[in-house]
Amino acid sequence: MTINNVDRFKGKIARGELCVGTTVSFNDPTISELIGDAGYDFTWVDMEHCPIDIHTALGHIMAVRGTGAAPFVRVPSTDTVQIKPILELHPAAIIVPQVQSVADVEQVVAACKYPPVGIRGFGPRRGRCFGGQPYPDYLVDADQQIMVIVQIEHIRAVEAIDEILAVDGLDGLCIGFNDLAGSMGLSGQVNDARVIAAAEAVIEKTRQTDKTIGIAMGYERQAIAHWLDRGLQWISLGGDFNLLYAKLREIAEDVRTLPR
């Protein structure tokens, strides 16, 4: 078992099982431990939209080690300088937003892989158990211990999907509906038939490869069933703040209906 639980995640995908996760936006790593203990397969630590720095991200990653959940980290951009230190935290996956071309994806993969495949600088600590694992042993599968996932959330990426899927070292894709719709001139219209068709095409083509395909969306049972029917393999449902808000509001409203 790897310290980031990536083998558990990959095993479930290989067996055809659905993997379920949710976004982490709060700073307290307790929330990640709670999500793992609740039976989720992965966490999605969001450094793109949330006030999470690298120290906080490390706490979230470490918090799920004993839960079985695989910690994913969404970095702010395709910038290799931003990606490099996150790799040293040894998450189960790096999620990179806003790729628009095969060149973007090739840059991301290169940043995440050691030479000769990529350009990642060598300085592992947590990934090799703080020196407990010899360098040769670590390097046997170091490039496979952190999955490289890019978000397909721009129509240009959809148009280049065949070339993107052909990039060696890319492990998976994740569809981002809101930004995809916006790039098509359909901001806020994630259920528009043109957005749905674009997403379906991405899923169909991805399932013909060895890459994994996931989506990030809110908890909408009917929509989830639709995407599962299309071949979805993993899904990030909502996030800590909106799931907490929804449950708190549901309980408060329910209690107020009780007879007095």
C-alpha positions as CSV (number, residue, x, y, z in Angstrom):
1,M,0.0,0.0,0.0
2,T,1.4,3.4,-1.0
3,I,1.2,6.2,1.4
4,N,-1.1,8.2,-0.9
5,N,-3.5,5.3,-1.4
6,V,-3.2,5.6,-5.2
7,D,-3.0,1.8,-5.6
8,R,-6.4,1.5,-3.9
9,F,-8.0,4.0,-6.2
10,K,-6.4,2.4,-9.3
11,G,-7.5,-1.0,-8.2
12,K,-11.2,0.0,-7.9
13,I,-11.1,1.6,-11.3
14,A,-9.5,-1.5,-12.8
15,R,-12.3,-3.6,-11.3
16,G,-15.0,-1.4,-12.8
17,E,-16.0,0.1,-9.5
18,L,-17.1,3.8,-9.2
19,C,-14.8,6.0,-7.2
20,V,-16.5,8.9,-5.3
21,G,-14.9,12.0,-3.9
22,T,-15.6,15.6,-2.9
23,T,-13.8,18.9,-2.9
24,V,-11.9,20.2,0.1
25,S,-11.9,24.0,0.5
26,F,-11.6,24.5,4.3
27,N,-8.1,24.8,5.8
28,D,-8.6,22.5,8.7
29,P,-7.2,19.0,7.7
30,T,-9.8,17.4,10.0
31,I,-12.3,17.8,7.1
32,S,-10.1,15.6,4.9
33,E,-9.9,12.9,7.6
34,L,-13.6,13.1,8.1
35,I,-14.3,12.7,4.3
36,G,-12.0,9.6,4.2
37,D,-13.6,8.1,7.3
38,A,-17.0,8.6,5.7
39,G,-16.0,6.2,3.0
40,Y,-15.1,8.5,0.2
41,D,-12.5,7.1,-2.3
42,F,-10.6,10.4,-2.8
43,T,-10.4,14.0,-1.7
44,W,-10.0,16.9,-4.1
45,V,-7.9,19.6,-2.4
46,D,-8.6,22.7,-4.4
47,M,-5.7,25.1,-4.7
48,E,-7.1,26.8,-7.8
49,H,-10.2,28.5,-6.3
50,C,-9.7,28.2,-2.5
51,P,-7.3,29.9,0.0
52,I,-5.2,26.7,0.5
53,D,-1.4,27.1,0.5
54,I,1.2,24.4,0.3
55,H,1.4,23.9,4.0
56,T,-2.3,23.5,4.3
57,A,-2.3,21.1,1.3
58,L,0.3,18.9,3.0
59,G,-1.9,18.6,6.1
60,H,-4.9,17.5,4.0
61,I,-2.8,14.9,2.2
62,M,-1.4,13.5,5.4
63,A,-4.8,13.4,7.1
64,V,-6.2,10.8,4.8
65,R,-3.3,8.4,4.8
66,G,-4.9,6.0,7.3
67,T,-8.4,6.3,5.8
68,G,-7.9,4.7,2.4
69,A,-8.9,7.8,0.6
70,A,-6.6,9.0,-2.2
71,P,-5.7,12.7,-1.9
72,F,-6.0,14.6,-5.2
73,V,-4.6,18.2,-5.5
74,R,-5.9,20.6,-8.1
75,V,-3.1,23.1,-8.7
76,P,-3.8,26.7,-9.8
77,S,-2.5,26.4,-13.4
78,T,-0.2,24.6,-15.9
79,D,2.8,26.5,-14.5
80,T,5.6,23.9,-13.9
81,V,7.0,26.1,-11.1
82,Q,3.7,25.8,-9.2
83,I,3.4,22.0,-9.9
84,K,6.9,21.0,-8.7
85,P,6.5,21.6,-5.0
86,I,3.1,20.0,-4.9
87,L,4.6,16.8,-6.3
88,E,6.9,16.6,-3.3
89,L,3.9,16.4,-1.0
90,H,3.2,13.0,-2.7
91,P,-0.5,13.3,-3.4
92,A,-2.2,10.5,-5.3
93,A,-3.0,12.8,-8.2
94,I,-2.2,16.2,-9.6
95,I,-5.2,17.8,-11.3
96,V,-4.4,20.6,-13.7
97,P,-7.1,23.0,-14.9
98,Q,-7.6,25.0,-18.1
99,V,-5.6,23.0,-20.5
100,Q,-6.5,24.0,-24.1
101,S,-4.1,22.1,-26.3
102,V,-1.9,19.1,-26.7
103,A,1.1,21.3,-26.0
104,D,-0.4,22.3,-22.6
105,V,-0.9,18.6,-21.7
106,E,2.7,17.7,-22.8
107,Q,4.0,20.5,-20.6
108,V,2.1,19.2,-17.6
109,V,3.1,15.6,-18.1
110,A,6.8,16.6,-18.5
111,A,6.6,18.6,-15.2
112,C,5.3,15.6,-13.4
113,K,7.7,12.9,-14.7
114,Y,11.4,12.4,-14.0
115,P,13.9,12.3,-16.8
116,P,14.2,10.9,-19.4
117,V,10.4,11.1,-19.7
118,G,10.0,14.5,-18.2
119,I,11.8,17.4,-16.5
120,R,10.9,17.0,-12.9
121,G,13.7,17.9,-10.6
122,F,14.9,15.2,-8.1
123,G,14.3,15.9,-4.5
124,P,11.8,13.4,-3.0
125,R,11.3,13.3,0.7
126,R,7.8,12.1,1.7
127,G,7.5,10.0,-1.5
128,R,10.4,7.8,-0.5
129,C,9.5,7.6,3.2
130,F,11.9,10.4,4.3
131,G,14.9,8.3,3.3
132,G,13.5,4.9,4.3
133,Q,13.3,3.7,0.8
134,P,16.5,3.5,-1.3
135,Y,16.6,5.7,-4.4
136,P,16.7,2.8,-6.9
137,D,13.6,1.2,-5.3
138,Y,11.8,4.5,-5.3
139,L,12.6,5.2,-9.0
140,V,11.2,1.8,-10.1
141,D,7.7,3.2,-10.2
142,A,8.0,6.8,-9.0
143,D,6.3,8.2,-12.1
144,Q,3.3,5.9,-11.6
145,Q,2.8,6.9,-7.9
146,I,1.2,10.2,-8.7
147,M,-1.5,10.3,-11.4
148,V,-1.5,13.1,-13.9
149,I,-5.0,14.3,-14.6
150,V,-6.0,17.3,-16.7
151,Q,-9.3,19.1,-16.8
152,I,-11.2,19.3,-20.1
153,E,-13.1,22.6,-19.5
154,H,-12.5,24.5,-22.7
155,I,-14.0,23.8,-26.2
156,R,-10.5,24.0,-27.7
157,A,-9.5,21.0,-25.5
158,V,-12.6,19.1,-26.7
159,E,-11.6,19.8,-30.3
160,A,-8.1,18.5,-29.6
161,I,-9.2,15.5,-27.6
162,D,-7.8,12.9,-29.9
163,E,-4.3,14.4,-29.7
164,I,-4.6,14.9,-25.9
165,L,-5.5,11.3,-25.3
166,A,-2.5,10.2,-27.3
167,V,0.0,11.9,-24.8
168,D,2.1,9.3,-23.1
169,G,2.2,9.7,-19.3
170,L,-1.3,11.2,-19.0
171,D,-3.4,9.2,-16.6
172,G,-6.8,10.7,-16.9
173,L,-9.2,13.5,-17.7
174,C,-11.8,15.3,-15.7
175,I,-14.6,17.3,-17.4
176,G,-15.3,20.8,-15.9
177,F,-18.8,21.7,-17.0
178,N,-19.0,25.4,-15.9
179,D,-15.9,26.6,-17.7
180,L,-16.6,24.3,-20.7
181,A,-20.0,26.0,-21.1
182,G,-18.4,29.4,-20.7
183,S,-15.9,28.7,-23.4
184,M,-18.8,27.9,-25.7
185,G,-20.5,31.2,-25.0
186,L,-23.0,29.4,-22.8
187,S,-22.0,30.6,-19.3
188,G,-24.3,29.1,-16.6
189,Q,-25.9,26.7,-19.1
190,V,-24.3,23.5,-18.2
191,N,-27.3,21.5,-19.3
192,D,-27.4,22.9,-22.7
193,A,-27.5,20.1,-25.4
194,R,-24.2,21.4,-26.9
195,V,-22.3,21.2,-23.6
196,I,-23.7,17.7,-22.9
197,A,-22.8,16.5,-26.4
198,A,-19.2,17.8,-26.0
199,A,-18.8,16.1,-22.6
200,E,-20.3,12.8,-24.0
201,A,-17.8,12.9,-26.9
202,V,-14.9,13.3,-24.4
203,I,-16.1,10.4,-22.3
204,E,-16.7,8.1,-25.3
205,K,-13.3,8.7,-26.7
206,T,-11.5,8.4,-23.4
207,R,-13.1,5.0,-22.6
208,Q,-11.5,3.8,-25.8
209,T,-8.1,4.4,-24.3
210,D,-6.3,3.4,-21.0
211,K,-7.0,6.8,-19.5
212,T,-9.5,7.3,-16.7
213,I,-12.4,9.7,-17.0
214,G,-14.1,11.6,-14.3
215,I,-16.3,14.7,-13.7
216,A,-16.8,17.3,-11.0
217,M,-20.4,18.3,-10.3
218,G,-23.0,18.9,-7.7
219,Y,-25.2,16.1,-6.2
220,E,-27.9,15.7,-8.8
221,R,-29.0,12.1,-8.8
222,Q,-30.6,12.1,-12.2
223,A,-27.6,13.8,-13.9
224,I,-25.2,11.4,-12.1
225,A,-27.1,8.4,-13.4
226,H,-26.9,9.9,-16.9
227,W,-23.1,10.2,-16.8
228,L,-22.6,6.8,-15.2
229,D,-24.6,5.3,-18.1
230,R,-22.1,7.0,-20.5
231,G,-19.2,5.3,-18.9
232,L,-18.0,7.7,-16.1
233,Q,-15.4,6.1,-13.8
234,W,-15.0,8.6,-11.0
235,I,-16.9,11.6,-9.8
236,S,-16.2,14.5,-7.4
237,L,-19.5,15.5,-5.9
238,G,-19.9,19.0,-4.5
239,G,-17.6,20.2,-1.8
240,D,-17.2,20.5,2.0
241,F,-18.9,23.9,2.2
242,N,-22.0,23.3,0.1
243,L,-22.6,19.7,1.4
244,L,-22.3,21.1,5.0
245,Y,-24.6,24.0,4.2
246,A,-27.2,21.8,2.5
247,K,-27.3,19.4,5.4
248,L,-27.4,22.1,8.0
249,R,-30.3,23.8,6.3
250,E,-32.1,20.5,5.8
251,I,-31.9,19.7,9.5
252,A,-33.0,23.1,10.6
253,E,-36.0,23.2,8.3
254,D,-37.0,19.7,9.3
255,V,-36.8,20.5,13.0
256,R,-39.0,23.6,12.6
257,T,-41.8,21.4,11.1
258,L,-42.0,19.2,14.3
259,P,-45.2,19.7,16.3
260,R,-44.9,21.9,19.5
